[in-house]
């Protein structure tokens, strides 16, 4: 017996090296010990402390080739435990063949790096024990080179004590692949799988795997694998991208996210019943809903050969190309709306005719290509007459038209009476109002509960109450991947191109009476900001995944809240992003030397300050109430830090004269 096993050890060593040979020897030793004390964990205390997270009765342990799950010291997994497998060019490899190291760990969570030997990829595993019966599992894929990935699998290799697998509409025993055990030939709408132990192994709990679907199709996998010593039962999913060609550029991608629930036998049937009931409710609801396709359109806007800017601009206007060059704002409301609709599984599209230079006579072809049920158009006061004329030409009975945007005229109930081809008006910030409108139209429900909506009911015009201001952290990141991103340009201080615009906040707490957005879109002086971590996550994504060389934060007033500013700067440095130049639009009298110094350390390259006038009386009278002496001091300090300054001024404020205009010009030259 000794000579036979020594021969096996030498064979493993020659084929796969010393580490694998030791691993196989350890597994065999575990097998022998389990024959005498089945189900008992044999890990050393030192190794448990170093490689383990736990809460109550559940623990997760990582070793040299995988992550294992334990319940009351009973190992629920087998072999390598949790595993990711990838197929490239027809060949499979998996996460056990790589170098593992812990990047970050506390008592209940850890982040693990898994760098593969055979492919230029690294997996970043995020594991967190949420409570004593739930483990959160997320895996990110980092590619170092351009690579084509044909198939991906997320697997859990389970103890052979589990004999039955089940999902919302199936229940079967584990079979080998020759017996038809691999079941990857159909999609399953409810993305969960469960396993149930042998009846005489009641000390083993049930296990339920849940996976989050995001633009991916999942196929269930359940198979009985014969290893050298015993059987292992494999459970998991094959992940199929919607893209026809799964080519991955160098960068970071989310591979999967989900959870592993451990359920005691007494509760297992109840949990499964509830999951199946939820699946039936969703199926019934889906049968009641009408498939609805939504197109958000930034209409073309031309006059005498010049193009206008509308969606995303604080001051919609026809551009002077000699003065403004390639300036083009990003259409934030539209891009956020499409992402939100898609997050809720609606078929939504965005066409920016201005960014793509699609002329008026071609726009109908673009609409016909999408064939929407609902056309959503953002208008503005300067472009309103042009937009209405164009919409009247392209409107037809095949789709309804919804108008929105920063204009007061469309809020008048008489507006819908005068323009019969417009079906709905959304007023204020409209992402969630649009989502609720699409939901109700899909379900053939009434519209009285949709805040921020004006609509027809018979011969009457109904004006619903305004929508509540949005918690910005509930919005997904705006759509960018399908837009002509290199056409959008706003680079104060000549920050490097390609540059990208993003938001860290909305609104402004100050009362400048010339400012459109707080008065028309945000119900007054309301200021909301995003979570710092999520903001820097988006910044990192835009730089590392989308290849932008600089970032412009196009907030109305970026620098509200000193503590938040310092926290943001620290988070940027923690990620190593201080090498990326960024710019902001800020209020000079909110700045101080500490904030600016920390921003400079974190990569700030340029600042836009709104000064408006050299006459303090005019600044006060317009509601800005900003001390020009402090403004001048902070501008000079900004320049002393070698930060580029872009100053904006406003002519024609109440009380303006030729004398105050000339004073402002001199002031601008001085600064």
Phi, psi and omega in degrees: 000318180297315183295323180296315181288328175295322178297320176299318180300315180296320179298313177300320181296317182291323184281316191228004175099172186293319182301314181293322180297318178294319179301314181295323178295320178296318179298321180293322177296319176299319180299317180297315181294323179294334178299331182262335179218076186298142174082000186265134179288130182248015180293145176288154181298321181299316182291322177302313182297322186281323191244016190240143164241148184205158173203118180062238187268355187248143177215152174236134184231132175251144177234203187289349184214017178172184179238133182244153181244136179233150177224117184050043180068010173263127178281119179275333180267178177212167177056237182271355179078235178286141189207143172245130179239142183227137178250121174232130179055036175085359182244141180262142166218166186216174190290348178289342183261074182187178178262130182249141174206146179277124177272323184204142183204141163227196188293331185236004179211153174205153176243127187237136173264134180230090181272123186278150179278321192264348180227152181280056182226157172229135174260135174252113182265129174249118179236132178216128175274109185287315173208191188284007175224011185219129175243124174277134185228118177226138180231129175252145181250121175250122179255137180266337181225166174297126186213145174257124179247118184278316182216152178224142178226139172249119192232151169233118177271114191256159176302145177293354175294341177271123184251339189237132173248156182204157172218198191294334183228010181221153173209126184201163175278155175292130178238158175286166181297327178293333180268004180094029185285331180278122186242053184262020186260012177211151175280152172234128190288324178263107192276068171219150177223149179227162173226149182232136184281171170303148185299329182271009178244057187292345178283352173271126177279167170284156180231134178237127176259130177238139181233140179269126179267126176219097182058030180226151172255139182244137176240130182286149177231132176211119186208146175264117183256135176265113175264182185296325187255330188199190176262150171230142179254124184259132177223139179170202181223151166262132186256120181248126176286151173289332181294137181293327179242116185269069176265136183241121173282161176304131182155191184246136181225145174279123182271312178199158168216148181178197181213158176242116180256131176254122188235125178297151187304324182297331184258352190298312182296324179294317180297315180296319178301317180296319178297318180292321177298319177298322178297319179293322178297317179296319178298317180297317179296320180298324179292332181279341185272148176264135177296124186233129179249132186240133175240120172264126190234125168267101186300152170296156178209104184231147174210121178052043176082354179261148180261147175263167169239136187227276183299127180094348182264139174286336181225079180305135184193166170279128186283147166262105188299329180293324182273322189254347177057236186264014182307129177206118180283156179275135183280079189300311183302316181294316183293321175296320183297316180297316178299318181293318178298317180293325176301329179261023170069026173265151181275101187233145182224158177225126173240124177253094185293333179287314180296325182267001179054047177272116184287168184302320185284355180251353188290329179297322178298321179295318179294316180299326180296321178281324183055063185281162168270332181224126177254123183247123184236129175267123181251183176207164182298312181296332183259000191303309182298318177299314182297317180295319179298318180290319179295325178295327179288320187267346181296143176208178185282354183278342178215155176265159183241131176242129181250141180208178176123176186278071178219138181277334183300321185289346180279346180287125180305333179293340184299312180294331177293324184278334184238089186294336183279353174265129184262323185220150171238130171251127180241150188082187177293132201243007185302308183283329175298318178294316178303314181293324176297314181295320177301311184292322177295322180294327184260008179058037180263163175292169187248005186293338184265007183264105179288147181082016184241139169240131187205171177265141171226098188068235178266358183263152173256123181257131177245106179282159179300158179297150177284148175295150176297146188278136166286109189298335180287350176272351180275136170290165178298148182294151176298131174225328190300332184258008183254158178283074193298330182283355175277335181280125189216123169206102189234073177301141181071014179056044175298153190300150175255154355292138181244154183231146178259138176213170182239141171247351181200171172225146174086184183202137181277000185261169192244038178299122187282353178268358187270124185289316197292312179299327185280326187258325187254331191242016175058034176109203189278062182255133180236127179229143180230156181275161173300134184300317182298314181294324178298314181288329173304313180294318178301315180296319179299315183296328182276311187278324183266323184257354169080019178284147185260351176202164183228133173247117176278107187268037178292153175300313175216101188290321197263043175271121177098098184298315182301318179294320179300314181293322178295319178298315180299317180297319180294322177299316180291324178300328180273356184074025183266004181294347176285346182267118179293140176220160183224160183219162167251119192224169176255123189295324183283355173269347182282154165219174188294325180294314180300311183296321180297316179293323176297317178301315178299333186264006174111359179301131182243334185206152180226134168264125175243135173269112181259319175078306185203156175274354183259115183302324181298319179291322178297319179291318186294330180277000176093002182283324175049056183240132182285111184293335177293317177292323178302312181298317180300315183288327177295316179294323177293322177301315179293326179296332176279006181065033172263135179287140180244136176239112184255139179245141181230155182236123174261142177099015175295155179306126182095001182294141175225173176300323181296314180292328177296312180297323178297319179295320178298315178298320180296318179296318178296321180297318184279000000 
